[in-house]
Amino acid sequence: MFDLAAGSVAAFASAIHRSTSPGDGHWTLDPERIAASFSSDRLFRIGGEPINGFSEYSGFFAARDGWVRTHGNYPHHRDRLLAILELDHGSPKDAVAQRISELSAIEIEQQAAEIGAIAVRVRTETEWRLSEQCAAARSEPLVSIRVRDEGKPRTHPTRPRVLDLTRVIAGPVATRALALVGADVLRIDPPAIPEIGWQHLDSGQGKRSALLDLKSSAEAAAFRELLDTADVLVTGYRPGALEALIGQDLPAHLIHGRVSAWGWEGPWANRRGFDSIVQAASGISFLEGGEKPGALPAQALDHSTGYFLAAGILDALTLRSHDGRGRDVDVSLASTGARLLDAPGRTVHPGLPTAPGLNAVVNHADVTTARPALAEFEDYPEPSHPWGSDRAEWAH
């Protein structure tokens, strides 16, 4: 796992080097800093107290014929999970476990996919490798950069404007990495779907955070102005969802970074998913747990995918400075997971190479977070702003 983590950070550092003048910058891969960054949720503290990264509706449950992994951290995902289980709102974990034990794992997975709940049957690596979705994910490059439109050469921005529409980990890690090297990052969220507070504080460093309701004509117009003046857009939407949301084509010059759970082709391309869910479906959970499924010691698929995406976006910006053309930069958790499963010299329980120490964390007021993975940076440009507390406008 650490080789994947270090490789993704190295890819980002290499992209920084390619985007600057020859000879600029020297990058060191510090195992302690990388380990801390990738396990930041375990190091995060508010007032000295740790957080529980998963709700009681997220985890492994024994089904009638196997195991399922659920994800119900967000209220709307929790409610959909309870709906497919035919349980009342607010039903406790024990009721969820009892109901799942009465059902087939594949039945739960299929019903979840139909209504946008998040639950998968836990598979062995062999089962996953035989699946059509695994074949699709393995056929995709780790980072895909595709030219989208013709354009005129544009000056490489010293501080590119990045519009961030992502949540959870992979997308926010990518935009946080871009903020680390000087990007003006503005995260936009719908006010009706609040973010999990600690999660934003753990990955929002260096950015500003604003709310816009795109169902309001005035706020939709403000969003279109931001989109037209952005250099980069980063999204975690399923294929086609963004176009339906904004109702227009993207500006020709825009670099569009996209992160997907399952990849861009195959029968699961439109399904929702998170790191823990991809681990469960792809066989990683059984490799880590044995008879009972387990998990990697960090959400390495998310973090690695985020750094790969940031690297691809920097490369796309560098290419655009020569030809002016917008590009799509695509990554997926499933593709990253395929590289982890294919890695030579794989061990079942690789763990983290070191236990992160005090040098790997930083305190701002009562919040403790991990320092940047790149050791040349002591901290991010600024700590996370409270979610939704900024104006929906560029800093420059």
ABEGO torsion letter per residue (X at the ends): XAAAAAAAAAAAAAAAAAABBBGBEBBBBBAAAAAAAAAAAAABBBGGBBBBABBAABEBBBBAAEBBBBBAABAAAAAAAAAAAGBBBGBBAAAAAAAAAABBAAAAAAAAAAAGBBBBBBBBAAAAAABAAAAAAAABBABBBBBABBBBBBBBBABBBBBBABBEAAAAAAAAAAAAAGBBBBBBBBAABBBBAAAAAAAABGBBBBBBBAABAAAAAAAAAAAAABABBBBABBBGAAAAAAGBBBBAABBBBBBBAAEABEAAAABBBBAAAAAAAAGAAAAAAEABBBBBABBAAAAAAAAAAAAAAAAAAAAAAAAGBBBBBBBBAAAAAAAAAABBGBBABAEBABBBBAAABBBBEABBBBBBABAABABBABBBBBBGABBBBBAX
